[in-house]
Amino acid sequence: MKSILTNYHTHSHFCDGQEAPEKYVQKAIALGFHSLGFSGHAPVLFANQFSIPDSKLIEYCSEIERLKTKYASQIHLYLALEADYIPNKSYDFDYFRTQHKLDYIIGSIHLVTHPHSNQLWFIDGGEQAAWDKGLADVFGGDIRQAVAAFYQQTNRMIEAQTPEIIGHLDKIKMHNKNRLFTQQEDWYQNLVLETLSFIKEKNLVLEINTRGLYKGRSDELFPSIPIIKIADKMGIPLMLNTDAHHPNELTGFYFETKELLKMAGIKELWHFSLAGWFSSPLD
């Protein structure tokens, strides 16, 4: 099979995206996409500005199903959620699976829970100062404890919730910018390797996420090329997503990333279908 154009990580105006789902579908068709998956931020158990409200979840699911039917002859569309795992503050992933018949779930960590105080550190967003303040307020500035909590929370998500896809694995690095730790330090690499072993054990797909690059928030992919190469050697399936929040972001740094991956020795990417996962070559 030849290389195909896909994106399975897409946010519409039902959560923190900027346009109606149909706008993304029309753009994807115009760009020649094979598949497009919608993965709105799943509701969580506290008020926020980023996730789909509980009251809108049925409408979201119904709209994606409507678009699946309307555009069935032009593109493969999928209904999914990007679900946060926040101990005691997020829904069990199976709740969404059984209630809304999702095609897949992307499991991601955007808020890191302190293991004792249960305070939350928000590691996403565009403000480095907010990341720094959260680190100071929640973890007393202890970067090693904070990063360990991030990866341990990821591991618990993999074990307890088993999402089909792991989203932006090393996003914890985004606002660090090599100030407080480097990715070459042994303690950091050991945490990453442990998490990769959990991903391999559960036969999950690892997302390669381009958003940090095209938004100018990171000078690397999520995860970084060295992690991608290790995952590939471990036999972990790799998927390329743009984490689009606007139709114009559907191919954000997509083709450039394919070139980076080829230079790194990656030979194939994996894709979702209702008939099962399949791969296509990087060409």
Contacts in CASP RR format, 6 or more apart in sequence:
PFRMAT RR
TARGET T0000
AUTHOR 0000-0000-0000
METHOD contacts of the structure
MODEL  1
MKSILTNYHTHSHFCDGQEAPEKYVQKAIALGFHSLGFSGHAPVLFANQF
SIPDSKLIEYCSEIERLKTKYASQIHLYLALEADYIPNKSYDFDYFRTQH
KLDYIIGSIHLVTHPHSNQLWFIDGGEQAAWDKGLADVFGGDIRQAVAAF
YQQTNRMIEAQTPEIIGHLDKIKMHNKNRLFTQQEDWYQNLVLETLSFIK
EKNLVLEINTRGLYKGRSDELFPSIPIIKIADKMGIPLMLNTDAHHPNEL
TGFYFETKELLKMAGIKELWHFSLAGWFSSPLD
1 278 0 8 1.000
1 279 0 8 1.000
1 280 0 8 1.000
1 281 0 8 1.000
2 280 0 8 1.000
2 281 0 8 1.000
2 283 0 8 1.000
3 258 0 8 1.000
3 269 0 8 1.000
3 280 0 8 1.000
3 281 0 8 1.000
3 282 0 8 1.000
3 283 0 8 1.000
4 34 0 8 1.000
4 35 0 8 1.000
4 271 0 8 1.000
4 280 0 8 1.000
5 31 0 8 1.000
5 32 0 8 1.000
5 33 0 8 1.000
5 34 0 8 1.000
5 251 0 8 1.000
5 254 0 8 1.000
6 33 0 8 1.000
6 34 0 8 1.000
6 35 0 8 1.000
6 36 0 8 1.000
6 240 0 8 1.000
6 271 0 8 1.000
7 28 0 8 1.000
7 33 0 8 1.000
7 35 0 8 1.000
7 36 0 8 1.000
7 37 0 8 1.000
7 241 0 8 1.000
7 242 0 8 1.000
7 244 0 8 1.000
7 250 0 8 1.000
7 251 0 8 1.000
7 254 0 8 1.000
8 35 0 8 1.000
8 36 0 8 1.000
8 37 0 8 1.000
8 39 0 8 1.000
8 78 0 8 1.000
8 80 0 8 1.000
8 104 0 8 1.000
8 106 0 8 1.000
8 165 0 8 1.000
8 239 0 8 1.000
8 241 0 8 1.000
8 271 0 8 1.000
8 272 0 8 1.000
9 37 0 8 1.000
9 39 0 8 1.000
9 82 0 8 1.000
9 106 0 8 1.000
9 167 0 8 1.000
9 207 0 8 1.000
9 209 0 8 1.000
9 241 0 8 1.000
9 242 0 8 1.000
9 243 0 8 1.000
9 244 0 8 1.000
10 24 0 8 1.000
10 36 0 8 1.000
10 37 0 8 1.000
10 38 0 8 1.000
10 39 0 8 1.000
10 40 0 8 1.000
10 243 0 8 1.000
10 244 0 8 1.000
10 250 0 8 1.000
11 17 0 8 1.000
11 39 0 8 1.000
11 40 0 8 1.000
11 41 0 8 1.000
11 82 0 8 1.000
11 243 0 8 1.000
11 244 0 8 1.000
11 245 0 8 1.000
12 19 0 8 1.000
12 20 0 8 1.000
12 21 0 8 1.000
12 24 0 8 1.000
12 38 0 8 1.000
12 40 0 8 1.000
12 60 0 8 1.000
13 19 0 8 1.000
13 20 0 8 1.000
14 21 0 8 1.000
14 40 0 8 1.000
14 52 0 8 1.000
14 56 0 8 1.000
14 59 0 8 1.000
14 60 0 8 1.000
14 63 0 8 1.000
15 40 0 8 1.000
15 41 0 8 1.000
15 50 0 8 1.000
15 51 0 8 1.000
15 52 0 8 1.000
16 41 0 8 1.000
16 49 0 8 1.000
16 50 0 8 1.000
16 51 0 8 1.000
16 245 0 8 1.000
17 245 0 8 1.000
17 246 0 8 1.000
18 245 0 8 1.000
18 246 0 8 1.000
19 246 0 8 1.000
19 247 0 8 1.000
21 38 0 8 1.000
21 63 0 8 1.000
21 64 0 8 1.000
21 67 0 8 1.000
22 67 0 8 1.000
23 247 0 8 1.000
24 36 0 8 1.000
24 38 0 8 1.000
24 244 0 8 1.000
24 247 0 8 1.000
24 250 0 8 1.000
25 36 0 8 1.000
25 67 0 8 1.000
25 71 0 8 1.000
25 75 0 8 1.000
25 77 0 8 1.000
26 247 0 8 1.000
27 247 0 8 1.000
27 248 0 8 1.000
27 250 0 8 1.000
28 36 0 8 1.000
28 75 0 8 1.000
28 247 0 8 1.000
28 250 0 8 1.000
29 71 0 8 1.000
29 74 0 8 1.000
29 75 0 8 1.000
31 250 0 8 1.000
31 251 0 8 1.000
33 75 0 8 1.000
33 250 0 8 1.000
34 75 0 8 1.000
34 76 0 8 1.000
34 271 0 8 1.000
35 75 0 8 1.000
35 76 0 8 1.000
35 77 0 8 1.000
35 78 0 8 1.000
35 271 0 8 1.000
35 272 0 8 1.000
35 273 0 8 1.000
36 75 0 8 1.000
36 76 0 8 1.000
36 77 0 8 1.000
36 78 0 8 1.000
36 250 0 8 1.000
37 77 0 8 1.000
37 78 0 8 1.000
37 79 0 8 1.000
37 80 0 8 1.000
37 103 0 8 1.000
37 272 0 8 1.000
38 60 0 8 1.000
38 64 0 8 1.000
38 77 0 8 1.000
38 78 0 8 1.000
38 79 0 8 1.000
38 80 0 8 1.000
39 80 0 8 1.000
39 81 0 8 1.000
39 82 0 8 1.000
39 106 0 8 1.000
40 51 0 8 1.000
40 52 0 8 1.000
40 60 0 8 1.000
40 80 0 8 1.000
40 81 0 8 1.000
40 82 0 8 1.000
41 50 0 8 1.000
41 51 0 8 1.000
41 52 0 8 1.000
41 81 0 8 1.000
41 82 0 8 1.000
41 84 0 8 1.000
42 51 0 8 1.000
42 52 0 8 1.000
42 81 0 8 1.000
42 82 0 8 1.000
42 83 0 8 1.000
42 84 0 8 1.000
42 90 0 8 1.000
42 91 0 8 1.000
42 96 0 8 1.000
42 105 0 8 1.000
43 51 0 8 1.000
43 52 0 8 1.000
43 53 0 8 1.000
43 54 0 8 1.000
43 57 0 8 1.000
43 91 0 8 1.000
44 51 0 8 1.000
44 84 0 8 1.000
44 86 0 8 1.000
44 89 0 8 1.000
44 90 0 8 1.000
44 91 0 8 1.000
45 88 0 8 1.000
45 89 0 8 1.000
45 90 0 8 1.000
45 91 0 8 1.000
46 89 0 8 1.000
50 110 0 8 1.000
51 84 0 8 1.000
52 60 0 8 1.000
52 81 0 8 1.000
57 100 0 8 1.000
58 100 0 8 1.000
61 79 0 8 1.000
61 100 0 8 1.000
61 101 0 8 1.000
64 77 0 8 1.000
64 78 0 8 1.000
64 79 0 8 1.000
65 79 0 8 1.000
67 77 0 8 1.000
68 77 0 8 1.000
68 78 0 8 1.000
68 79 0 8 1.000
71 77 0 8 1.000
76 273 0 8 1.000
78 103 0 8 1.000
78 104 0 8 1.000
78 272 0 8 1.000
79 100 0 8 1.000
79 101 0 8 1.000
79 102 0 8 1.000
79 103 0 8 1.000
80 102 0 8 1.000
80 103 0 8 1.000
80 104 0 8 1.000
80 105 0 8 1.000
80 106 0 8 1.000
81 96 0 8 1.000
81 100 0 8 1.000
81 102 0 8 1.000
81 105 0 8 1.000
81 106 0 8 1.000
82 105 0 8 1.000
82 106 0 8 1.000
82 107 0 8 1.000
82 108 0 8 1.000
82 167 0 8 1.000
83 90 0 8 1.000
83 91 0 8 1.000
83 93 0 8 1.000
83 96 0 8 1.000
83 105 0 8 1.000
83 106 0 8 1.000
83 107 0 8 1.000
83 108 0 8 1.000
83 161 0 8 1.000
83 163 0 8 1.000
84 90 0 8 1.000
84 107 0 8 1.000
84 108 0 8 1.000
84 109 0 8 1.000
84 110 0 8 1.000
84 111 0 8 1.000
85 93 0 8 1.000
85 107 0 8 1.000
85 108 0 8 1.000
85 109 0 8 1.000
85 153 0 8 1.000
85 154 0 8 1.000
85 156 0 8 1.000
85 157 0 8 1.000
85 160 0 8 1.000
85 161 0 8 1.000
86 111 0 8 1.000
86 113 0 8 1.000
86 120 0 8 1.000
87 113 0 8 1.000
87 118 0 8 1.000
87 153 0 8 1.000
87 156 0 8 1.000
88 118 0 8 1.000
89 113 0 8 1.000
89 120 0 8 1.000
92 161 0 8 1.000
93 105 0 8 1.000
93 107 0 8 1.000
93 161 0 8 1.000
93 162 0 8 1.000
93 163 0 8 1.000
94 161 0 8 1.000
96 102 0 8 1.000
96 105 0 8 1.000
97 105 0 8 1.000
103 272 0 8 1.000
103 274 0 8 1.000
104 163 0 8 1.000
104 164 0 8 1.000
104 165 0 8 1.000
104 272 0 8 1.000
105 161 0 8 1.000
105 163 0 8 1.000
105 164 0 8 1.000
105 165 0 8 1.000
106 163 0 8 1.000
106 164 0 8 1.000
106 165 0 8 1.000
106 166 0 8 1.000
106 167 0 8 1.000
106 207 0 8 1.000
107 157 0 8 1.000
107 161 0 8 1.000
107 163 0 8 1.000
107 165 0 8 1.000
107 166 0 8 1.000
107 167 0 8 1.000
108 166 0 8 1.000
108 167 0 8 1.000
108 168 0 8 1.000
108 171 0 8 1.000
109 123 0 8 1.000
109 150 0 8 1.000
109 153 0 8 1.000
109 154 0 8 1.000
109 157 0 8 1.000
109 171 0 8 1.000
109 172 0 8 1.000
110 122 0 8 1.000
110 123 0 8 1.000
110 124 0 8 1.000
110 171 0 8 1.000
111 120 0 8 1.000
111 121 0 8 1.000
111 122 0 8 1.000
111 123 0 8 1.000
112 120 0 8 1.000
112 121 0 8 1.000
112 123 0 8 1.000
112 138 0 8 1.000
112 146 0 8 1.000
112 149 0 8 1.000
112 150 0 8 1.000
112 153 0 8 1.000
112 172 0 8 1.000
113 119 0 8 1.000
113 120 0 8 1.000
113 121 0 8 1.000
113 149 0 8 1.000
113 153 0 8 1.000
114 120 0 8 1.000
114 121 0 8 1.000
114 138 0 8 1.000
114 139 0 8 1.000
114 149 0 8 1.000
115 149 0 8 1.000
115 152 0 8 1.000
117 138 0 8 1.000
119 137 0 8 1.000
119 138 0 8 1.000
120 138 0 8 1.000
121 134 0 8 1.000
121 135 0 8 1.000
121 137 0 8 1.000
121 138 0 8 1.000
121 139 0 8 1.000
121 146 0 8 1.000
122 130 0 8 1.000
122 131 0 8 1.000
122 134 0 8 1.000
123 131 0 8 1.000
123 150 0 8 1.000
123 171 0 8 1.000
123 172 0 8 1.000
123 174 0 8 1.000
123 175 0 8 1.000
124 171 0 8 1.000
124 174 0 8 1.000
125 217 0 8 1.000
126 175 0 8 1.000
126 215 0 8 1.000
126 217 0 8 1.000
127 175 0 8 1.000
128 175 0 8 1.000
128 177 0 8 1.000
131 174 0 8 1.000
131 175 0 8 1.000
131 176 0 8 1.000
132 175 0 8 1.000
135 141 0 8 1.000
135 143 0 8 1.000
135 146 0 8 1.000
135 180 0 8 1.000
138 146 0 8 1.000
139 145 0 8 1.000
139 146 0 8 1.000
139 149 0 8 1.000
143 176 0 8 1.000
143 180 0 8 1.000
143 181 0 8 1.000
144 181 0 8 1.000
144 187 0 8 1.000
146 172 0 8 1.000
147 172 0 8 1.000
147 181 0 8 1.000
147 188 0 8 1.000
147 191 0 8 1.000
148 191 0 8 1.000
150 172 0 8 1.000
151 172 0 8 1.000
151 191 0 8 1.000
151 192 0 8 1.000
151 194 0 8 1.000
151 195 0 8 1.000
154 166 0 8 1.000
154 169 0 8 1.000
154 195 0 8 1.000
154 198 0 8 1.000
155 194 0 8 1.000
155 195 0 8 1.000
155 198 0 8 1.000
157 163 0 8 1.000
158 166 0 8 1.000
158 195 0 8 1.000
158 198 0 8 1.000
158 199 0 8 1.000
158 202 0 8 1.000
158 204 0 8 1.000
159 198 0 8 1.000
159 202 0 8 1.000
162 202 0 8 1.000
162 204 0 8 1.000
163 204 0 8 1.000
164 204 0 8 1.000
164 205 0 8 1.000
164 272 0 8 1.000
165 204 0 8 1.000
165 205 0 8 1.000
165 206 0 8 1.000
165 207 0 8 1.000
165 239 0 8 1.000
166 199 0 8 1.000
166 204 0 8 1.000
166 205 0 8 1.000
166 206 0 8 1.000
166 207 0 8 1.000
167 206 0 8 1.000
167 207 0 8 1.000
167 209 0 8 1.000
167 222 0 8 1.000
167 241 0 8 1.000
168 207 0 8 1.000
168 209 0 8 1.000
168 211 0 8 1.000
168 222 0 8 1.000
168 223 0 8 1.000
168 243 0 8 1.000
169 192 0 8 1.000
169 195 0 8 1.000
169 206 0 8 1.000
169 207 0 8 1.000
169 222 0 8 1.000
169 223 0 8 1.000
169 227 0 8 1.000
170 183 0 8 1.000
170 192 0 8 1.000
170 222 0 8 1.000
170 223 0 8 1.000
170 224 0 8 1.000
170 227 0 8 1.000
171 209 0 8 1.000
171 222 0 8 1.000
173 183 0 8 1.000
173 218 0 8 1.000
173 220 0 8 1.000
173 224 0 8 1.000
174 212 0 8 1.000
174 217 0 8 1.000
174 218 0 8 1.000
174 222 0 8 1.000
175 217 0 8 1.000
181 188 0 8 1.000
182 188 0 8 1.000
183 189 0 8 1.000
183 192 0 8 1.000
183 224 0 8 1.000
183 226 0 8 1.000
192 223 0 8 1.000
192 227 0 8 1.000
192 230 0 8 1.000
193 230 0 8 1.000
196 206 0 8 1.000
196 227 0 8 1.000
196 230 0 8 1.000
196 231 0 8 1.000
196 234 0 8 1.000
196 236 0 8 1.000
197 234 0 8 1.000
199 206 0 8 1.000
199 231 0 8 1.000
199 236 0 8 1.000
200 234 0 8 1.000
200 235 0 8 1.000
200 236 0 8 1.000
204 236 0 8 1.000
205 236 0 8 1.000
205 237 0 8 1.000
205 238 0 8 1.000
205 239 0 8 1.000
205 270 0 8 1.000
205 277 0 8 1.000
206 223 0 8 1.000
206 228 0 8 1.000
206 231 0 8 1.000
206 236 0 8 1.000
206 237 0 8 1.000
206 238 0 8 1.000
206 239 0 8 1.000
207 222 0 8 1.000
207 239 0 8 1.000
207 240 0 8 1.000
207 241 0 8 1.000
208 221 0 8 1.000
208 222 0 8 1.000
208 223 0 8 1.000
208 228 0 8 1.000
208 238 0 8 1.000
208 239 0 8 1.000
208 240 0 8 1.000
208 241 0 8 1.000
208 257 0 8 1.000
208 261 0 8 1.000
209 221 0 8 1.000
209 222 0 8 1.000
209 241 0 8 1.000
209 242 0 8 1.000
209 243 0 8 1.000
210 221 0 8 1.000
210 240 0 8 1.000
210 241 0 8 1.000
210 242 0 8 1.000
210 243 0 8 1.000
210 252 0 8 1.000
210 253 0 8 1.000
210 254 0 8 1.000
210 257 0 8 1.000
211 217 0 8 1.000
211 222 0 8 1.000
211 242 0 8 1.000
211 243 0 8 1.000
211 244 0 8 1.000
211 249 0 8 1.000
212 218 0 8 1.000
212 221 0 8 1.000
212 222 0 8 1.000
213 219 0 8 1.000
213 220 0 8 1.000
213 221 0 8 1.000
213 253 0 8 1.000
213 256 0 8 1.000
213 257 0 8 1.000
214 242 0 8 1.000
214 249 0 8 1.000
214 252 0 8 1.000
214 253 0 8 1.000
221 228 0 8 1.000
221 257 0 8 1.000
221 260 0 8 1.000
223 231 0 8 1.000
225 260 0 8 1.000
225 264 0 8 1.000
228 238 0 8 1.000
228 261 0 8 1.000
228 264 0 8 1.000
228 266 0 8 1.000
229 264 0 8 1.000
229 265 0 8 1.000
229 266 0 8 1.000
231 238 0 8 1.000
232 238 0 8 1.000
232 265 0 8 1.000
232 266 0 8 1.000
237 270 0 8 1.000
237 277 0 8 1.000
237 279 0 8 1.000
238 261 0 8 1.000
238 266 0 8 1.000
238 268 0 8 1.000
238 269 0 8 1.000
238 270 0 8 1.000
239 269 0 8 1.000
239 270 0 8 1.000
239 271 0 8 1.000
239 272 0 8 1.000
240 254 0 8 1.000
240 257 0 8 1.000
240 258 0 8 1.000
240 261 0 8 1.000
240 269 0 8 1.000
242 249 0 8 1.000
242 250 0 8 1.000
242 251 0 8 1.000
242 252 0 8 1.000
242 253 0 8 1.000
242 254 0 8 1.000
243 249 0 8 1.000
244 250 0 8 1.000
244 252 0 8 1.000
258 282 0 8 1.000
261 269 0 8 1.000
261 282 0 8 1.000
262 282 0 8 1.000
266 282 0 8 1.000
267 281 0 8 1.000
267 282 0 8 1.000
268 279 0 8 1.000
268 280 0 8 1.000
268 281 0 8 1.000
268 282 0 8 1.000
269 279 0 8 1.000
269 280 0 8 1.000
269 282 0 8 1.000
270 277 0 8 1.000
270 278 0 8 1.000
270 279 0 8 1.000
271 277 0 8 1.000
271 278 0 8 1.000
271 279 0 8 1.000
271 280 0 8 1.000
END
